Amino acid sequence: MERIIEIKGYYRETAFKLAVLKLKQYASLWYENLKRTRALKGKSKIKTWVKLKKHMDKTFLLATYNQELYLKVTSL
């Protein structure tokens, strides 16, 4: 997703819309639930790819992912 956004030169809102369109199956259901939950809590809508990516990373990546990636890169 990051590569597509960078290569196409999409701006924040366009990148966000593209990312939402690309969500499939569980990720799509998760996003709809996230929207509903945020609305019920009175929080603002997610409108940018950066913010969506932050929520996706928190939900879908293992807690140790960044640490493992760092160790892999530094051990080369």
N, C-alpha and C positions, 0 to 999 in steps of 0.2 A: 504494500500500500504506500509506504513511504517513497519508494522509487517512482511509482506512477505519479504521485503528487508533485514530486520534484521535477521529473522529466516534463510533465505537461504544464508545469508552472501554475498550478491551481492556487487560488487564494483560499483563505480560511473557510469561508462558507461553502465554496464549491468543493473543496477537499472533504469537508464534513459530510456533505450530501452524497458524494461518491462513496465514502466509507460506509454510510448507512445503507446505501443501495447494495453494497457488496456483502453485507451480513447475511448469513444463511443459517437455517435450522436453529440450533440452540442459541447462537449469538444474536439472532434476530429477535427471538423471544425474550432473551435477557435484556436487550436494548428497550423493547417495548415496556417491560417491567420497570426498568430503570427510569424511563420517562414518567410512568404512572406514579412510582414511588416519590420521585422528586416533586411532582405536581402536588401530591397529597401533603408533603412536608413543607410546601410553600417555597421550595428552592427554584432558582431560575433554570430555564431550559439550557441544555447543552447545545452550543451553537458552533463550536470549533472542533476541528480534528484533534488538536492538541489535548483538549479537555476530554474528548471521547476516548482517545488513546490512553490517557491516564487512568480512566475508569476501567477500560478493558484490561490494561496491564495488571491492575489490582485484582481483577476478578479471574483472569484466565492464565496468568503466569504464576509459576511456583514462587514461593517466597524466596527461595534460594537461587532463582534464575540469574539475577544480575551478578551475584557473587560467583556462580559457576562460570558465567561468561567472562568475567574479569580474570579469573584464574586460568581459563583456557587461553585467553589472549596474552597474558603475561608469561605463560610458560612456553611460548613459542620460541 
